[in-house]
Amino acid sequence: MASILETAASVGIFNTLLAAVDSAGLRSAFEGAGPFTVFAPVDEAFAALPPGTVQTLVDNPPQLARILKYHVISGARSRAQLVVQESWESLEGAPIPIRRAEPFEVKNATVVQADVICDNGVVHVINRVILPG
């Protein structure tokens, strides 16, 4: 089985996320033993942000790291485990609201594929970048 980052790299729809992880200096953290639950935005989610947003974040690694950490919770949590609570604390420190009915959503993003099991955690593919606050 592959790690979260290896899995993300192998499918080809997380290029922006992987570049952001590198720009924020978080690769070693994401390659750690974990386990982690990652809400992974697809490339189209980053492309949908206002023009210039991604470049502004790349130019500000601490802010980028904060946003990326908001997409991660500690522990490997499946969809079935996530929906038992109304929110989960992110590694950034802010809560991530969970919609407990259909469609399965985290904050303002729809989970388009849940429960991608990796060596160091679980990935839930989302259609939007989520922001703390």
A tleap script that builds the chain and sets N, CA, C and O, in Angstrom:
source leaprc.protein.ff14SB
mol = sequence {
  NMET ALA SER ILE LEU GLU THR ALA ALA SER
  VAL GLY ILE PHE ASN THR LEU LEU ALA ALA
  VAL ASP SER ALA GLY LEU ARG SER ALA PHE
  GLU GLY ALA GLY PRO PHE THR VAL PHE ALA
  PRO VAL ASP GLU ALA PHE ALA ALA LEU PRO
  PRO GLY THR VAL GLN THR LEU VAL ASP ASN
  PRO PRO GLN LEU ALA ARG ILE LEU LYS TYR
  HIE VAL ILE SER GLY ALA ARG SER ARG ALA
  GLN LEU VAL VAL GLN GLU SER TRP GLU SER
  LEU GLU GLY ALA PRO ILE PRO ILE ARG ARG
  ALA GLU PRO PHE GLU VAL LYS ASN ALA THR
  VAL VAL GLN ALA ASP VAL ILE CYS ASP ASN
  GLY VAL VAL HIE VAL ILE ASN ARG VAL ILE
  LEU PRO CGLY
}
set mol.1.N position { 0.848 -1.181 0.000 }
set mol.1.CA position { 0.000 0.000 0.000 }
set mol.1.C position { 0.894 1.246 0.000 }
set mol.1.O position { 1.993 1.227 0.556 }
set mol.2.N position { 0.430 2.300 -0.610 }
set mol.2.CA position { 1.212 3.532 -0.739 }
set mol.2.C position { 0.847 4.534 0.363 }
set mol.2.O position { -0.191 4.421 1.015 }
set mol.3.N position { 1.734 5.514 0.547 }
set mol.3.CA position { 1.462 6.593 1.497 }
set mol.3.C position { 0.442 7.558 0.894 }
set mol.3.O position { 0.074 7.441 -0.275 }
set mol.4.N position { 0.000 8.498 1.699 }
set mol.4.CA position { -0.955 9.502 1.225 }
set mol.4.C position { -0.379 10.261 0.033 }
set mol.4.O position { -1.056 10.417 -0.983 }
set mol.5.N position { 0.859 10.732 0.145 }
set mol.5.CA position { 1.447 11.503 -0.958 }
set mol.5.C position { 1.701 10.640 -2.183 }
set mol.5.O position { 1.489 11.100 -3.305 }
set mol.6.N position { 2.146 9.411 -2.003 }
set mol.6.CA position { 2.349 8.506 -3.141 }
set mol.6.C position { 1.031 8.226 -3.849 }
set mol.6.O position { 0.970 8.201 -5.079 }
set mol.7.N position { -0.017 8.016 -3.069 }
set mol.7.CA position { -1.339 7.779 -3.654 }
set mol.7.C position { -1.801 8.999 -4.435 }
set mol.7.O position { -2.301 8.875 -5.553 }
set mol.8.N position { -1.631 10.181 -3.842 }
set mol.8.CA position { -2.032 11.420 -4.512 }
set mol.8.C position { -1.266 11.609 -5.817 }
set mol.8.O position { -1.847 12.012 -6.825 }
set mol.9.N position { 0.023 11.325 -5.804 }
set mol.9.CA position { 0.840 11.494 -7.004 }
set mol.9.C position { 0.452 10.507 -8.094 }
set mol.9.O position { 0.550 10.819 -9.281 }
set mol.10.N position { 0.016 9.325 -7.702 }
set mol.10.CA position { -0.253 8.275 -8.689 }
set mol.10.C position { -1.523 8.503 -9.504 }
set mol.10.O position { -1.652 7.955 -10.599 }
set mol.11.N position { -2.461 9.297 -8.999 }
set mol.11.CA position { -3.727 9.457 -9.714 }
set mol.11.C position { -3.767 10.666 -10.631 }
set mol.11.O position { -4.631 10.744 -11.505 }
set mol.12.N position { -2.848 11.614 -10.453 }
set mol.12.CA position { -2.722 12.717 -11.386 }
set mol.12.C position { -3.739 13.840 -11.288 }
set mol.12.O position { -3.794 14.690 -12.176 }
set mol.13.N position { -4.548 13.870 -10.229 }
set mol.13.CA position { -5.537 14.952 -10.084 }
set mol.13.C position { -5.251 15.831 -8.870 }
set mol.13.O position { -6.069 16.664 -8.482 }
set mol.14.N position { -4.061 15.628 -8.272 }
set mol.14.CA position { -3.677 16.396 -7.082 }
set mol.14.C position { -2.361 17.145 -7.281 }
set mol.14.O position { -1.639 17.380 -6.312 }
set mol.15.N position { -2.038 17.521 -8.505 }
set mol.15.CA position { -0.761 18.172 -8.783 }
set mol.15.C position { -0.604 19.482 -8.012 }
set mol.15.O position { 0.470 19.762 -7.480 }
set mol.16.N position { -1.665 20.284 -7.948 }
set mol.16.CA position { -1.588 21.557 -7.232 }
set mol.16.C position { -1.427 21.317 -5.734 }
set mol.16.O position { -0.637 21.997 -5.079 }
set mol.17.N position { -2.159 20.367 -5.197 }
set mol.17.CA position { -2.037 20.038 -3.773 }
set mol.17.C position { -0.616 19.583 -3.448 }
set mol.17.O position { -0.039 20.020 -2.452 }
set mol.18.N position { -0.053 18.720 -4.272 }
set mol.18.CA position { 1.303 18.230 -4.026 }
set mol.18.C position { 2.326 19.370 -4.113 }
set mol.18.O position { 3.253 19.430 -3.305 }
set mol.19.N position { 2.165 20.262 -5.074 }
set mol.19.CA position { 3.059 21.416 -5.194 }
set mol.19.C position { 2.913 22.326 -3.976 }
set mol.19.O position { 3.899 22.878 -3.488 }
set mol.20.N position { 1.682 22.481 -3.486 }
set mol.20.CA position { 1.436 23.313 -2.303 }
set mol.20.C position { 2.089 22.699 -1.066 }
set mol.20.O position { 2.675 23.419 -0.258 }
set mol.21.N position { 1.994 21.392 -0.912 }
set mol.21.CA position { 2.629 20.708 0.219 }
set mol.21.C position { 4.134 20.962 0.202 }
set mol.21.O position { 4.737 21.226 1.242 }
set mol.22.N position { 4.735 20.882 -0.981 }
set mol.22.CA position { 6.171 21.154 -1.102 }
set mol.22.C position { 6.480 22.619 -0.795 }
set mol.22.O position { 7.422 22.911 -0.057 }
set mol.23.N position { 5.697 23.539 -1.354 }
set mol.23.CA position { 5.933 24.981 -1.143 }
set mol.23.C position { 5.812 25.362 0.324 }
set mol.23.O position { 6.515 26.253 0.799 }
set mol.24.N position { 4.919 24.687 1.042 }
set mol.24.CA position { 4.711 24.982 2.457 }
set mol.24.C position { 5.706 24.264 3.363 }
set mol.24.O position { 5.705 24.475 4.576 }
set mol.25.N position { 6.555 23.416 2.782 }
set mol.25.CA position { 7.531 22.685 3.575 }
set mol.25.C position { 6.929 21.583 4.423 }
set mol.25.O position { 7.452 21.252 5.487 }
set mol.26.N position { 5.818 21.009 3.947 }
set mol.26.CA position { 5.114 19.996 4.744 }
set mol.26.C position { 5.293 18.563 4.237 }
set mol.26.O position { 4.681 17.643 4.779 }
set mol.27.N position { 6.114 18.360 3.215 }
set mol.27.CA position { 6.256 17.015 2.648 }
set mol.27.C position { 6.647 15.993 3.716 }
set mol.27.O position { 6.041 14.924 3.786 }
set mol.28.N position { 7.640 16.295 4.545 }
set mol.28.CA position { 8.085 15.318 5.545 }
set mol.28.C position { 6.977 15.012 6.545 }
set mol.28.O position { 6.868 13.880 7.016 }
set mol.29.N position { 6.151 16.009 6.877 }
set mol.29.CA position { 5.034 15.765 7.789 }
set mol.29.C position { 4.010 14.830 7.159 }
set mol.29.O position { 3.516 13.912 7.814 }
set mol.30.N position { 3.689 15.061 5.884 }
set mol.30.CA position { 2.707 14.219 5.204 }
set mol.30.C position { 3.246 12.822 4.915 }
set mol.30.O position { 2.475 11.880 4.732 }
set mol.31.N position { 4.571 12.692 4.874 }
set mol.31.CA position { 5.168 11.375 4.658 }
set mol.31.C position { 5.376 10.627 5.966 }
set mol.31.O position { 5.826 9.481 5.962 }
set mol.32.N position { 5.051 11.272 7.095 }
set mol.32.CA position { 5.217 10.653 8.400 }
set mol.32.C position { 4.303 9.463 8.602 }
set mol.32.O position { 3.435 9.173 7.779 }
set mol.33.N position { 4.519 8.779 9.717 }
set mol.33.CA position { 3.769 7.560 10.008 }
set mol.33.C position { 2.278 7.815 10.214 }
set mol.33.O position { 1.453 6.936 9.964 }
set mol.34.N position { 1.933 9.029 10.674 }
set mol.34.CA position { 0.522 9.326 10.898 }
set mol.34.C position { -0.012 8.553 12.085 }
set mol.34.O position { 0.688 8.385 13.083 }
set mol.35.N position { -1.227 8.087 11.990 }
set mol.35.CA position { -2.105 8.197 10.823 }
set mol.35.C position { -2.795 9.560 10.756 }
set mol.35.O position { -2.993 10.238 11.764 }
set mol.36.N position { -3.151 9.930 9.525 }
set mol.36.CA position { -3.840 11.178 9.251 }
set mol.36.C position { -5.097 10.913 8.432 }
set mol.36.O position { -5.204 9.899 7.742 }
set mol.37.N position { -6.029 11.826 8.518 }
set mol.37.CA position { -7.156 11.868 7.596 }
set mol.37.C position { -6.993 13.164 6.817 }
set mol.37.O position { -6.929 14.245 7.402 }
set mol.38.N position { -6.927 13.051 5.496 }
set mol.38.CA position { -6.706 14.217 4.643 }
set mol.38.C position { -7.930 14.433 3.759 }
set mol.38.O position { -8.406 13.518 3.088 }
set mol.39.N position { -8.423 15.664 3.777 }
set mol.39.CA position { -9.468 16.083 2.850 }
set mol.39.C position { -8.729 16.737 1.692 }
set mol.39.O position { -8.287 17.882 1.799 }
set mol.40.N position { -8.592 16.009 0.581 }
set mol.40.CA position { -7.700 16.392 -0.508 }
set mol.40.C position { -8.455 17.060 -1.652 }
set mol.40.O position { -9.229 16.406 -2.352 }
set mol.41.N position { -8.232 18.376 -1.848 }
set mol.41.CA position { -8.879 19.056 -2.976 }
set mol.41.C position { -8.219 18.667 -4.297 }
set mol.41.O position { -6.994 18.590 -4.393 }
set mol.42.N position { -9.038 18.427 -5.303 }
set mol.42.CA position { -8.539 18.122 -6.649 }
set mol.42.C position { -8.015 19.399 -7.298 }
set mol.42.O position { -8.280 20.503 -6.820 }
set mol.43.N position { -7.273 19.240 -8.386 }
set mol.43.CA position { -6.706 20.395 -9.085 }
set mol.43.C position { -7.763 21.427 -9.452 }
set mol.43.O position { -7.516 22.628 -9.343 }
set mol.44.N position { -8.935 20.979 -9.884 }
set mol.44.CA position { -10.010 21.898 -10.264 }
set mol.44.C position { -10.464 22.757 -9.090 }
set mol.44.O position { -10.928 23.879 -9.293 }
set mol.45.N position { -10.337 22.251 -7.870 }
set mol.45.CA position { -10.707 23.028 -6.682 }
set mol.45.C position { -9.779 24.227 -6.525 }
set mol.45.O position { -10.234 25.327 -6.210 }
set mol.46.N position { -8.491 24.024 -6.740 }
set mol.46.CA position { -7.547 25.136 -6.664 }
set mol.46.C position { -7.769 26.104 -7.823 }
set mol.46.O position { -7.685 27.319 -7.643 }
set mol.47.N position { -8.052 25.570 -9.009 }
set mol.47.CA position { -8.286 26.417 -10.187 }
set mol.47.C position { -9.513 27.297 -10.008 }
set mol.47.O position { -9.599 28.366 -10.613 }
set mol.48.N position { -10.471 26.862 -9.179 }
set mol.48.CA position { -11.701 27.627 -8.959 }
set mol.48.C position { -11.518 28.785 -7.976 }
set mol.48.O position { -12.413 29.618 -7.835 }
set mol.49.N position { -10.385 28.847 -7.305 }
set mol.49.CA position { -10.120 29.966 -6.396 }
set mol.49.C position { -9.972 31.253 -7.212 }
set mol.49.O position { -9.651 31.197 -8.399 }
set mol.50.N position { -10.201 32.403 -6.590 }
set mol.50.CA position { -10.039 33.662 -7.326 }
set mol.50.C position { -8.650 33.765 -7.958 }
set mol.50.O position { -7.673 33.267 -7.399 }
set mol.51.N position { -8.562 34.417 -9.134 }
set mol.51.CA position { -7.265 34.539 -9.822 }
set mol.51.C position { -6.185 35.108 -8.897 }
set mol.51.O position { -6.406 36.077 -8.170 }
set mol.52.N position { -5.021 34.477 -8.949 }
set mol.52.CA position { -3.883 34.933 -8.150 }
set mol.52.C position { -3.799 34.352 -6.756 }
set mol.52.O position { -2.773 34.496 -6.090 }
set mol.53.N position { -4.858 33.697 -6.298 }
set mol.53.CA position { -4.882 33.183 -4.922 }
set mol.53.C position { -3.792 32.143 -4.685 }
set mol.53.O position { -3.079 32.208 -3.684 }
set mol.54.N position { -3.660 31.183 -5.602 }
set mol.54.CA position { -2.665 30.126 -5.405 }
set mol.54.C position { -1.265 30.724 -5.364 }
set mol.54.O position { -0.460 30.350 -4.511 }
set mol.55.N position { -0.960 31.652 -6.275 }
set mol.55.CA position { 0.370 32.265 -6.286 }
set mol.55.C position { 0.618 33.057 -5.000 }
set mol.55.O position { 1.719 33.021 -4.449 }
set mol.56.N position { -0.400 33.768 -4.526 }
set mol.56.CA position { -0.274 34.529 -3.279 }
set mol.56.C position { 0.048 33.586 -2.119 }
set mol.56.O position { 0.877 33.907 -1.268 }
set mol.57.N position { -0.603 32.432 -2.086 }
set mol.57.CA position { -0.341 31.462 -1.022 }
set mol.57.C position { 1.055 30.859 -1.143 }
set mol.57.O position { 1.741 30.674 -0.137 }
set mol.58.N position { 1.479 30.552 -2.371 }
set mol.58.CA position { 2.825 30.004 -2.574 }
set mol.58.C position { 3.872 31.006 -2.107 }
set mol.58.O position { 4.916 30.624 -1.578 }
set mol.59.N position { 3.587 32.292 -2.307 }
set mol.59.CA position { 4.508 33.346 -1.882 }
set mol.59.C position { 4.481 33.574 -0.363 }
set mol.59.O position { 5.312 34.314 0.163 }
set mol.60.N position { 3.538 32.949 0.337 }
set mol.60.CA position { 3.399 33.104 1.785 }
set mol.60.C position { 3.310 31.712 2.423 }
set mol.60.O position { 2.228 31.286 2.827 }
set mol.61.N position { 4.461 30.992 2.516 }
set mol.61.CA position { 4.432 29.607 3.019 }
set mol.61.C position { 3.750 29.409 4.368 }
set mol.61.O position { 3.066 28.400 4.536 }
set mol.62.N position { 3.896 30.328 5.358 }
set mol.62.CA position { 3.192 30.083 6.630 }
set mol.62.C position { 1.662 30.064 6.460 }
set mol.62.O position { 0.986 29.229 7.061 }
set mol.63.N position { 1.124 30.970 5.655 }
set mol.63.CA position { -0.327 30.981 5.414 }
set mol.63.C position { -0.750 29.732 4.640 }
set mol.63.O position { -1.784 29.134 4.939 }
set mol.64.N position { 0.045 29.341 3.651 }
set mol.64.CA position { -0.245 28.131 2.881 }
set mol.64.C position { -0.238 26.914 3.796 }
set mol.64.O position { -1.123 26.062 3.705 }
set mol.65.N position { 0.757 26.827 4.679 }
set mol.65.CA position { 0.828 25.698 5.616 }
set mol.65.C position { -0.400 25.666 6.513 }
set mol.65.O position { -0.937 24.593 6.786 }
set mol.66.N position { -0.849 26.823 6.971 }
set mol.66.CA position { -2.039 26.896 7.819 }
set mol.66.C position { -3.262 26.338 7.076 }
set mol.66.O position { -4.033 25.561 7.639 }
set mol.67.N position { -3.432 26.732 5.831 }
set mol.67.CA position { -4.577 26.256 5.046 }
set mol.67.C position { -4.470 24.751 4.800 }
set mol.67.O position { -5.463 24.034 4.912 }
set mol.68.N position { -3.284 24.276 4.469 }
set mol.68.CA position { -3.118 22.838 4.231 }
set mol.68.C position { -3.382 22.034 5.501 }
set mol.68.O position { -3.999 20.970 5.441 }
set mol.69.N position { -2.917 22.536 6.658 }
set mol.69.CA position { -3.162 21.831 7.925 }
set mol.69.C position { -4.653 21.807 8.267 }
set mol.69.O position { -5.109 20.931 9.001 }
set mol.70.N position { -5.407 22.767 7.737 }
set mol.70.CA position { -6.850 22.770 7.959 }
set mol.70.C position { -7.532 21.623 7.214 }
set mol.70.O position { -8.671 21.277 7.526 }
set mol.71.N position { -6.857 21.039 6.250 }
set mol.71.CA position { -7.394 19.915 5.483 }
set mol.71.C position { -7.046 18.559 6.101 }
set mol.71.O position { -7.302 17.518 5.494 }
set mol.72.N position { -6.463 18.565 7.308 }
set mol.72.CA position { -5.968 17.326 7.915 }
set mol.72.C position { -6.446 17.216 9.357 }
set mol.72.O position { -6.440 18.196 10.103 }
set mol.73.N position { -6.863 16.005 9.742 }
set mol.73.CA position { -7.130 15.710 11.145 }
set mol.73.C position { -6.260 14.522 11.546 }
set mol.73.O position { -5.872 13.712 10.704 }
set mol.74.N position { -5.961 14.428 12.828 }
set mol.74.CA position { -5.143 13.308 13.274 }
set mol.74.C position { -6.002 12.056 13.362 }
set mol.74.O position { -7.200 12.123 13.639 }
set mol.75.N position { -5.372 10.923 13.122 }
set mol.75.CA position { -6.070 9.650 13.125 }
set mol.75.C position { -6.607 9.304 11.751 }
set mol.75.O position { -6.861 10.188 10.932 }
set mol.76.N position { -6.778 8.030 11.503 }
set mol.76.CA position { -7.346 7.549 10.241 }
set mol.76.C position { -8.850 7.390 10.436 }
set mol.76.O position { -9.296 6.458 11.104 }
set mol.77.N position { -9.621 8.288 9.860 }
set mol.77.CA position { -11.076 8.304 10.065 }
set mol.77.C position { -11.819 8.025 8.761 }
set mol.77.O position { -11.673 8.754 7.781 }
set mol.78.N position { -12.605 6.977 8.766 }
set mol.78.CA position { -13.439 6.656 7.608 }
set mol.78.C position { -14.661 7.565 7.596 }
set mol.78.O position { -14.941 8.265 8.569 }
set mol.79.N position { -15.372 7.544 6.497 }
set mol.79.CA position { -16.613 8.318 6.401 }
set mol.79.C position { -17.547 7.949 7.551 }
set mol.79.O position { -18.117 8.825 8.202 }
set mol.80.N position { -17.700 6.651 7.795 }
set mol.80.CA position { -18.605 6.196 8.856 }
set mol.80.C position { -18.195 6.764 10.221 }
set mol.80.O position { -19.059 7.083 11.038 }
set mol.81.N position { -16.907 6.892 10.470 }
set mol.81.CA position { -16.433 7.456 11.734 }
set mol.81.C position { -16.619 8.968 11.772 }
set mol.81.O position { -16.962 9.524 12.815 }
set mol.82.N position { -16.394 9.643 10.637 }
set mol.82.CA position { -16.486 11.100 10.601 }
set mol.82.C position { -17.899 11.603 10.868 }
set mol.82.O position { -18.073 12.617 11.545 }
set mol.83.N position { -18.902 10.916 10.351 }
set mol.83.CA position { -20.271 11.427 10.443 }
set mol.83.C position { -20.906 11.260 11.822 }
set mol.83.O position { -22.036 11.700 12.036 }
set mol.84.N position { -20.207 10.641 12.746 }
set mol.84.CA position { -20.772 10.517 14.097 }
set mol.84.C position { -20.633 11.813 14.893 }
set mol.84.O position { -21.280 11.976 15.927 }
set mol.85.N position { -19.789 12.741 14.417 }
set mol.85.CA position { -19.604 14.024 15.091 }
set mol.85.C position { -19.951 15.160 14.130 }
set mol.85.O position { -19.861 15.015 12.911 }
set mol.86.N position { -20.351 16.300 14.715 }
set mol.86.CA position { -20.681 17.467 13.898 }
set mol.86.C position { -19.451 18.181 13.380 }
set mol.86.O position { -19.528 18.891 12.378 }
set mol.87.N position { -18.305 18.007 14.051 }
set mol.87.CA position { -17.067 18.624 13.575 }
set mol.87.C position { -15.875 17.882 14.171 }
set mol.87.O position { -15.996 17.158 15.159 }
set mol.88.N position { -14.724 18.084 13.542 }
set mol.88.CA position { -13.472 17.496 13.994 }
set mol.88.C position { -12.420 18.597 14.016 }
set mol.88.O position { -12.429 19.480 13.159 }
set mol.89.N position { -11.522 18.551 14.981 }
set mol.89.CA position { -10.474 19.556 15.047 }
set mol.89.C position { -9.385 19.241 14.028 }
set mol.89.O position { -8.864 18.126 13.984 }
set mol.90.N position { -9.048 20.235 13.212 }
set mol.90.CA position { -7.994 20.083 12.217 }
set mol.90.C position { -6.624 20.225 12.881 }
set mol.90.O position { -6.522 20.668 14.026 }
set mol.91.N position { -5.576 19.846 12.152 }
set mol.91.CA position { -4.229 20.059 12.663 }
set mol.91.C position { -3.910 21.547 12.764 }
set mol.91.O position { -3.008 21.935 13.505 }
set mol.92.N position { -4.633 22.374 12.035 }
set mol.92.CA position { -4.477 23.820 12.113 }
set mol.92.C position { -5.039 24.342 13.424 }
set mol.92.O position { -4.621 25.399 13.897 }
set mol.93.N position { -5.987 23.613 14.023 }
set mol.93.CA position { -6.565 23.993 15.301 }
set mol.93.C position { -8.028 24.396 15.231 }
set mol.93.O position { -8.719 24.395 16.250 }
set mol.94.N position { -8.510 24.739 14.043 }
set mol.94.CA position { -9.912 25.123 13.882 }
set mol.94.C position { -10.761 23.893 13.569 }
set mol.94.O position { -10.271 22.937 12.966 }
set mol.95.N position { -12.035 23.912 13.977 }
set mol.95.CA position { -12.901 22.773 13.695 }
set mol.95.C position { -13.305 22.715 12.222 }
set mol.95.O position { -13.487 23.741 11.567 }
set mol.96.N position { -13.439 21.493 11.725 }
set mol.96.CA position { -13.945 21.262 10.372 }
set mol.96.C position { -15.351 20.701 10.523 }
set mol.96.O position { -15.516 19.584 11.013 }
set mol.97.N position { -16.384 21.464 10.106 }
set mol.97.CA position { -17.751 20.948 10.207 }
set mol.97.C position { -17.978 19.779 9.243 }
set mol.97.O position { -17.470 19.770 8.122 }
set mol.98.N position { -18.744 18.807 9.702 }
set mol.98.CA position { -19.073 17.625 8.910 }
set mol.98.C position { -20.580 17.592 8.706 }
set mol.98.O position { -21.347 17.665 9.667 }
set mol.99.N position { -21.002 17.480 7.443 }
set mol.99.CA position { -22.436 17.309 7.171 }
set mol.99.C position { -22.742 15.832 7.362 }
set mol.99.O position { -22.150 14.975 6.706 }
set mol.100.N position { -23.648 15.549 8.245 }
set mol.100.CA position { -23.898 14.171 8.650 }
set mol.100.C position { -24.969 13.490 7.814 }
set mol.100.O position { -25.292 12.327 8.058 }
set mol.101.N position { -25.525 14.193 6.831 }
set mol.101.CA position { -26.523 13.628 5.920 }
set mol.101.C position { -25.942 13.651 4.509 }
set mol.101.O position { -24.805 14.075 4.303 }
set mol.102.N position { -26.728 13.194 3.547 }
set mol.102.CA position { -26.289 13.244 2.149 }
set mol.102.C position { -26.495 14.642 1.595 }
set mol.102.O position { -27.481 15.277 1.969 }
set mol.103.N position { -25.654 15.159 0.746 }
set mol.103.CA position { -24.378 14.552 0.381 }
set mol.103.C position { -23.353 14.732 1.498 }
set mol.103.O position { -23.451 15.654 2.307 }
set mol.104.N position { -22.375 13.840 1.525 }
set mol.104.CA position { -21.303 13.894 2.521 }
set mol.104.C position { -20.443 15.115 2.209 }
set mol.104.O position { -19.848 15.201 1.135 }
set mol.105.N position { -20.378 16.067 3.155 }
set mol.105.CA position { -19.627 17.301 2.961 }
set mol.105.C position { -18.766 17.606 4.177 }
set mol.105.O position { -19.102 17.254 5.307 }
set mol.106.N position { -17.651 18.270 3.915 }
set mol.106.CA position { -16.811 18.831 4.960 }
set mol.106.C position { -16.734 20.321 4.687 }
set mol.106.O position { -16.319 20.753 3.612 }
set mol.107.N position { -17.144 21.102 5.686 }
set mol.107.CA position { -17.266 22.547 5.542 }
set mol.107.C position { -18.123 22.836 4.311 }
set mol.107.O position { -19.295 22.462 4.280 }
set mol.108.N position { -17.556 23.498 3.292 }
set mol.108.CA position { -18.335 23.846 2.098 }
set mol.108.C position { -17.961 22.992 0.892 }
set mol.108.O position { -18.251 23.367 -0.245 }
set mol.109.N position { -17.324 21.857 1.125 }
set mol.109.CA position { -16.865 20.991 0.041 }
set mol.109.C position { -17.591 19.655 0.077 }
set mol.109.O position { -17.846 19.091 1.141 }
set mol.110.N position { -17.917 19.168 -1.110 }
set mol.110.CA position { -18.525 17.846 -1.234 }
set mol.110.C position { -17.420 16.803 -1.365 }
set mol.110.O position { -16.454 16.993 -2.103 }
set mol.111.N position { -17.576 15.706 -0.642 }
set mol.111.CA position { -16.637 14.594 -0.762 }
set mol.111.C position { -17.046 13.796 -2.000 }
set mol.111.O position { -18.120 13.195 -2.040 }
set mol.112.N position { -16.175 13.801 -3.002 }
set mol.112.CA position { -16.492 13.111 -4.257 }
set mol.112.C position { -16.005 11.670 -4.262 }
set mol.112.O position { -16.481 10.851 -5.049 }
set mol.113.N position { -15.049 11.356 -3.377 }
set mol.113.CA position { -14.629 9.973 -3.172 }
set mol.113.C position { -14.149 9.858 -1.732 }
set mol.113.O position { -13.240 10.571 -1.308 }
set mol.114.N position { -14.762 8.965 -0.998 }
set mol.114.CA position { -14.423 8.777 0.410 }
set mol.114.C position { -13.594 7.504 0.593 }
set mol.114.O position { -13.587 6.611 -0.254 }
set mol.115.N position { -12.902 7.458 1.722 }
set mol.115.CA position { -12.260 6.239 2.208 }
set mol.115.C position { -11.197 5.654 1.280 }
set mol.115.O position { -11.204 4.452 1.011 }
set mol.116.N position { -10.281 6.494 0.788 }
set mol.116.CA position { -9.125 6.001 0.049 }
set mol.116.C position { -8.076 5.645 1.104 }
set mol.116.O position { -7.467 6.529 1.707 }
set mol.117.N position { -7.875 4.360 1.319 }
set mol.117.CA position { -7.010 3.878 2.395 }
set mol.117.C position { -5.549 3.898 1.935 }
set mol.117.O position { -5.220 3.417 0.851 }
set mol.118.N position { -4.682 4.462 2.778 }
set mol.118.CA position { -3.245 4.560 2.498 }
set mol.118.C position { -2.475 3.998 3.689 }
set mol.118.O position { -3.051 3.742 4.747 }
set mol.119.N position { -1.160 3.809 3.507 }
set mol.119.CA position { -0.320 3.302 4.590 }
set mol.119.C position { -0.396 4.164 5.844 }
set mol.119.O position { -0.413 3.645 6.960 }
set mol.120.N position { -0.441 5.491 5.657 }
set mol.120.CA position { -0.378 6.383 6.808 }
set mol.120.C position { -1.668 7.171 7.029 }
set mol.120.O position { -1.653 8.253 7.617 }
set mol.121.N position { -2.779 6.617 6.554 }
set mol.121.CA position { -4.048 7.274 6.834 }
set mol.121.C position { -5.114 7.043 5.788 }
set mol.121.O position { -5.092 6.060 5.046 }
set mol.122.N position { -6.050 7.979 5.748 }
set mol.122.CA position { -7.201 7.901 4.851 }
set mol.122.C position { -7.331 9.232 4.114 }
set mol.122.O position { -7.135 10.298 4.696 }
set mol.123.N position { -7.663 9.153 2.834 }
set mol.123.CA position { -7.905 10.352 2.032 }
set mol.123.C position { -9.373 10.384 1.646 }
set mol.123.O position { -9.956 9.370 1.262 }
set mol.124.N position { -9.958 11.574 1.757 }
set mol.124.CA position { -11.300 11.834 1.253 }
set mol.124.C position { -11.136 12.934 0.203 }
set mol.124.O position { -10.689 14.036 0.524 }
set mol.125.N position { -11.490 12.643 -1.031 }
set mol.125.CA position { -11.309 13.577 -2.138 }
set mol.125.C position { -12.445 14.596 -2.108 }
set mol.125.O position { -13.617 14.223 -2.061 }
set mol.126.N position { -12.094 15.895 -2.136 }
set mol.126.CA position { -13.109 16.959 -2.077 }
set mol.126.C position { -13.027 17.857 -3.304 }
set mol.126.O position { -12.001 17.935 -3.980 }
set mol.127.N position { -14.149 18.535 -3.571 }
set mol.127.CA position { -14.252 19.336 -4.784 }
set mol.127.C position { -13.957 20.824 -4.575 }
set mol.127.O position { -14.048 21.601 -5.525 }
set mol.128.N position { -13.607 21.234 -3.359 }
set mol.128.CA position { -13.281 22.633 -3.073 }
set mol.128.C position { -12.166 22.701 -2.046 }
set mol.128.O position { -11.984 21.792 -1.237 }
set mol.129.N position { -11.433 23.788 -2.098 }
set mol.129.CA position { -10.469 24.080 -1.046 }
set mol.129.C position { -11.255 24.638 0.134 }
set mol.129.O position { -12.073 25.542 -0.039 }
set mol.130.N position { -11.015 24.111 1.327 }
set mol.130.CA position { -11.715 24.615 2.515 }
set mol.130.C position { -10.780 25.536 3.280 }
set mol.130.O position { -9.566 25.332 3.318 }
set mol.131.N position { -11.376 26.556 3.890 }
set mol.131.CA position { -10.593 27.559 4.610 }
set mol.131.C position { -11.069 27.671 6.049 }
set mol.131.O position { -12.269 27.610 6.314 }
set mol.132.N position { -10.129 27.834 6.985 }
set mol.132.CA position { -10.530 27.993 8.384 }
set mol.132.C position { -11.310 29.288 8.580 }
set mol.132.O position { -11.145 30.254 7.835 }
set mol.133.N position { -12.158 29.284 9.594 }
set mol.133.CA position { -12.908 30.507 9.924 }
set mol.133.C position { -14.303 30.538 9.386 }
set mol.133.O position { -15.025 31.512 9.599 }
savepdb mol mol.pdb
quit
